Amino acid sequence: LINFDKKIVMIKNYIDENFCDPNIGLNLLSEHFSMNNSYLSKVFKKSFGVGVLEYINKLRIEKSKQMLIDTN
């Protein structure tokens, strides 16, 4: 059995690597990591202080800002 703390970090790392995927969301993550939607959501927010979807959106906004700065 995977240590709980390691699993939640694995989920965050997965999001960090795949946030550009338009299909990424709570359903995909809960399936991928074999967790209940509401449990994953609650534990993620408790661990990182932000909800899963809010975290994904923040990453996307930061990536968009960086692209605007770096391109003509």
PyMOL commands that place a pseudoatom at each C-alpha (Angstrom):
pseudoatom trace, name=CA, resn=LEU, resi=1, chain=A, elem=C, hetatm=0, pos=[0.000, 0.000, 0.000]
pseudoatom trace, name=CA, resn=ILE, resi=2, chain=A, elem=C, hetatm=0, pos=[1.353, 3.409, -0.991]
pseudoatom trace, name=CA, resn=ASN, resi=3, chain=A, elem=C, hetatm=0, pos=[1.894, 5.868, 1.820]
pseudoatom trace, name=CA, resn=PHE, resi=4, chain=A, elem=C, hetatm=0, pos=[-0.931, 8.422, 1.733]
pseudoatom trace, name=CA, resn=ASP, resi=5, chain=A, elem=C, hetatm=0, pos=[1.389, 11.469, 1.679]
pseudoatom trace, name=CA, resn=LYS, resi=6, chain=A, elem=C, hetatm=0, pos=[3.312, 10.013, -1.245]
pseudoatom trace, name=CA, resn=LYS, resi=7, chain=A, elem=C, hetatm=0, pos=[0.093, 9.370, -3.163]
pseudoatom trace, name=CA, resn=ILE, resi=8, chain=A, elem=C, hetatm=0, pos=[-1.170, 12.944, -2.807]
pseudoatom trace, name=CA, resn=VAL, resi=9, chain=A, elem=C, hetatm=0, pos=[2.255, 14.226, -3.942]
pseudoatom trace, name=CA, resn=MET, resi=10, chain=A, elem=C, hetatm=0, pos=[2.078, 11.836, -6.904]
pseudoatom trace, name=CA, resn=ILE, resi=11, chain=A, elem=C, hetatm=0, pos=[-1.310, 13.329, -7.803]
pseudoatom trace, name=CA, resn=LYS, resi=12, chain=A, elem=C, hetatm=0, pos=[0.088, 16.881, -7.616]
pseudoatom trace, name=CA, resn=ASN, resi=13, chain=A, elem=C, hetatm=0, pos=[3.084, 15.871, -9.739]
pseudoatom trace, name=CA, resn=TYR, resi=14, chain=A, elem=C, hetatm=0, pos=[0.768, 14.242, -12.283]
pseudoatom trace, name=CA, resn=ILE, resi=15, chain=A, elem=C, hetatm=0, pos=[-1.226, 17.474, -12.507]
pseudoatom trace, name=CA, resn=ASP, resi=16, chain=A, elem=C, hetatm=0, pos=[1.981, 19.515, -12.835]
pseudoatom trace, name=CA, resn=GLU, resi=17, chain=A, elem=C, hetatm=0, pos=[3.035, 17.364, -15.795]
pseudoatom trace, name=CA, resn=ASN, resi=18, chain=A, elem=C, hetatm=0, pos=[-0.375, 17.063, -17.494]
pseudoatom trace, name=CA, resn=PHE, resi=19, chain=A, elem=C, hetatm=0, pos=[-2.273, 20.308, -16.794]
pseudoatom trace, name=CA, resn=CYS, resi=20, chain=A, elem=C, hetatm=0, pos=[-2.332, 21.130, -20.530]
pseudoatom trace, name=CA, resn=ASP, resi=21, chain=A, elem=C, hetatm=0, pos=[-4.462, 18.039, -21.193]
pseudoatom trace, name=CA, resn=PRO, resi=22, chain=A, elem=C, hetatm=0, pos=[-8.004, 19.373, -21.757]
pseudoatom trace, name=CA, resn=ASN, resi=23, chain=A, elem=C, hetatm=0, pos=[-9.451, 16.168, -20.239]
pseudoatom trace, name=CA, resn=ILE, resi=24, chain=A, elem=C, hetatm=0, pos=[-7.647, 16.469, -16.916]
pseudoatom trace, name=CA, resn=GLY, resi=25, chain=A, elem=C, hetatm=0, pos=[-9.993, 16.965, -14.020]
pseudoatom trace, name=CA, resn=LEU, resi=26, chain=A, elem=C, hetatm=0, pos=[-11.309, 15.321, -10.914]
pseudoatom trace, name=CA, resn=ASN, resi=27, chain=A, elem=C, hetatm=0, pos=[-12.859, 12.364, -12.776]
pseudoatom trace, name=CA, resn=LEU, resi=28, chain=A, elem=C, hetatm=0, pos=[-9.698, 11.533, -14.723]
pseudoatom trace, name=CA, resn=LEU, resi=29, chain=A, elem=C, hetatm=0, pos=[-7.516, 11.904, -11.620]
pseudoatom trace, name=CA, resn=SER, resi=30, chain=A, elem=C, hetatm=0, pos=[-9.768, 9.811, -9.397]
pseudoatom trace, name=CA, resn=GLU, resi=31, chain=A, elem=C, hetatm=0, pos=[-9.852, 7.055, -12.035]
pseudoatom trace, name=CA, resn=HIS, resi=32, chain=A, elem=C, hetatm=0, pos=[-6.099, 7.203, -12.646]
pseudoatom trace, name=CA, resn=PHE, resi=33, chain=A, elem=C, hetatm=0, pos=[-5.277, 7.025, -8.944]
pseudoatom trace, name=CA, resn=SER, resi=34, chain=A, elem=C, hetatm=0, pos=[-8.185, 4.733, -7.955]
pseudoatom trace, name=CA, resn=MET, resi=35, chain=A, elem=C, hetatm=0, pos=[-9.691, 7.185, -5.490]
pseudoatom trace, name=CA, resn=ASN, resi=36, chain=A, elem=C, hetatm=0, pos=[-13.193, 8.466, -4.843]
pseudoatom trace, name=CA, resn=ASN, resi=37, chain=A, elem=C, hetatm=0, pos=[-13.820, 11.937, -6.398]
pseudoatom trace, name=CA, resn=SER, resi=38, chain=A, elem=C, hetatm=0, pos=[-14.946, 13.668, -3.235]
pseudoatom trace, name=CA, resn=TYR, resi=39, chain=A, elem=C, hetatm=0, pos=[-12.217, 12.078, -1.114]
pseudoatom trace, name=CA, resn=LEU, resi=40, chain=A, elem=C, hetatm=0, pos=[-9.478, 13.057, -3.571]
pseudoatom trace, name=CA, resn=SER, resi=41, chain=A, elem=C, hetatm=0, pos=[-10.866, 16.582, -3.725]
pseudoatom trace, name=CA, resn=LYS, resi=42, chain=A, elem=C, hetatm=0, pos=[-11.051, 16.942, 0.058]
pseudoatom trace, name=CA, resn=VAL, resi=43, chain=A, elem=C, hetatm=0, pos=[-7.589, 15.509, 0.678]
pseudoatom trace, name=CA, resn=PHE, resi=44, chain=A, elem=C, hetatm=0, pos=[-5.978, 17.607, -2.078]
pseudoatom trace, name=CA, resn=LYS, resi=45, chain=A, elem=C, hetatm=0, pos=[-7.479, 20.809, -0.686]
pseudoatom trace, name=CA, resn=LYS, resi=46, chain=A, elem=C, hetatm=0, pos=[-6.439, 19.895, 2.849]
pseudoatom trace, name=CA, resn=SER, resi=47, chain=A, elem=C, hetatm=0, pos=[-2.881, 19.113, 1.692]
pseudoatom trace, name=CA, resn=PHE, resi=48, chain=A, elem=C, hetatm=0, pos=[-2.301, 22.084, -0.617]
pseudoatom trace, name=CA, resn=GLY, resi=49, chain=A, elem=C, hetatm=0, pos=[-4.833, 24.674, 0.516]
pseudoatom trace, name=CA, resn=VAL, resi=50, chain=A, elem=C, hetatm=0, pos=[-6.486, 24.847, -2.889]
pseudoatom trace, name=CA, resn=GLY, resi=51, chain=A, elem=C, hetatm=0, pos=[-8.977, 22.667, -4.773]
pseudoatom trace, name=CA, resn=VAL, resi=52, chain=A, elem=C, hetatm=0, pos=[-7.938, 20.420, -7.657]
pseudoatom trace, name=CA, resn=LEU, resi=53, chain=A, elem=C, hetatm=0, pos=[-9.684, 22.443, -10.383]
pseudoatom trace, name=CA, resn=GLU, resi=54, chain=A, elem=C, hetatm=0, pos=[-8.491, 25.745, -8.948]
pseudoatom trace, name=CA, resn=TYR, resi=55, chain=A, elem=C, hetatm=0, pos=[-4.929, 24.370, -8.898]
pseudoatom trace, name=CA, resn=ILE, resi=56, chain=A, elem=C, hetatm=0, pos=[-5.184, 23.217, -12.524]
pseudoatom trace, name=CA, resn=ASN, resi=57, chain=A, elem=C, hetatm=0, pos=[-6.598, 26.609, -13.585]
pseudoatom trace, name=CA, resn=LYS, resi=58, chain=A, elem=C, hetatm=0, pos=[-3.817, 28.467, -11.746]
pseudoatom trace, name=CA, resn=LEU, resi=59, chain=A, elem=C, hetatm=0, pos=[-1.211, 26.397, -13.587]
pseudoatom trace, name=CA, resn=ARG, resi=60, chain=A, elem=C, hetatm=0, pos=[-2.888, 27.090, -16.922]
pseudoatom trace, name=CA, resn=ILE, resi=61, chain=A, elem=C, hetatm=0, pos=[-3.087, 30.834, -16.242]
pseudoatom trace, name=CA, resn=GLU, resi=62, chain=A, elem=C, hetatm=0, pos=[0.575, 30.978, -15.195]
pseudoatom trace, name=CA, resn=LYS, resi=63, chain=A, elem=C, hetatm=0, pos=[1.581, 29.037, -18.341]
pseudoatom trace, name=CA, resn=SER, resi=64, chain=A, elem=C, hetatm=0, pos=[-0.513, 31.427, -20.486]
pseudoatom trace, name=CA, resn=LYS, resi=65, chain=A, elem=C, hetatm=0, pos=[1.085, 34.487, -18.871]
pseudoatom trace, name=CA, resn=GLN, resi=66, chain=A, elem=C, hetatm=0, pos=[4.542, 33.036, -19.485]
pseudoatom trace, name=CA, resn=MET, resi=67, chain=A, elem=C, hetatm=0, pos=[3.697, 32.325, -23.133]
pseudoatom trace, name=CA, resn=LEU, resi=68, chain=A, elem=C, hetatm=0, pos=[2.484, 35.919, -23.599]
pseudoatom trace, name=CA, resn=ILE, resi=69, chain=A, elem=C, hetatm=0, pos=[5.721, 37.237, -22.118]
pseudoatom trace, name=CA, resn=ASP, resi=70, chain=A, elem=C, hetatm=0, pos=[7.963, 34.879, -24.107]
pseudoatom trace, name=CA, resn=THR, resi=71, chain=A, elem=C, hetatm=0, pos=[6.358, 35.166, -27.555]
pseudoatom trace, name=CA, resn=ASN, resi=72, chain=A, elem=C, hetatm=0, pos=[5.699, 38.000, -29.970]
for i in range(1, 72): cmd.bond("trace and resi %d" % i, "trace and resi %d" % (i + 1))
show_as sticks, trace
zoom trace
